[in-house]
């Protein structure tokens, strides 16, 4: 079983990176990862799969969380 969850937070440009969280994000996309390296690479890939193009200065913040 995967122990790491990729969390891609799509945040508005008006939100500072430290303040970008699940609560403040425009969209949250999650998926499984096997390693920390895979997690960091998969965040932007997951966001792109939603059609995210970075319009209006929005950006992707990737988090790697332990599965609960």
N, C-alpha and C positions, 0 to 999 in steps of 0.2 A: 504494500500500500504506500502511496506517495505521502510523504510527511510535510512537503512544502507546497504552499499555495501561492501562485502568482496573482498579484493584485495590481491591475493597471487602472490608475486613477486618471481620468481625463478632467483637467482643471482649467478654469477660465484664467486668462492672462491677468486679471485683476486680483487673483489669489496668489499670495506669496508661496513659494515652494514649501517652506516649513509649515504653513497653514493648510496645505492641501491634504485632505483626509477623506475617508469614506463619507463623512458627513458634509463636506464642502465641495466635493467633486460633482461635475456635471453628469458624469457617468462612471460606473464602476464595473470592470470586467474581471472575472477570475478564471483561473484554470490550474491544472496540476503541473508540477515540475518534479523532476527526480533529483536535481542538484541545484545548488545556489547559482551556479553559472548559467544553467538552463533557465532558471527563474528570471535572472536579469535580462536575458536575451528575449524571452517570451513576452514580457510586458508590452513593449511597443508593437510586437506582432499581434497580440490580442487586441490592442486598441485599433490597429489598422483593419482587423477583421470586422470591426463594427462600422467601417466606413469613415473613421476619423481621418481628417486631412490636415489638421492643425490650423483651420481657418480662425480668423479673429484673434490670433495669438494664443489660442488654447494650447496646452501642452500635456504630455503624458508623464506621470510620475509612477515608477514601478516600485512596488513593495513586495517583499518575500516574507510570508508569514508561516508559522508552524500550523499545521492542521490541528484542529481542536477535537 
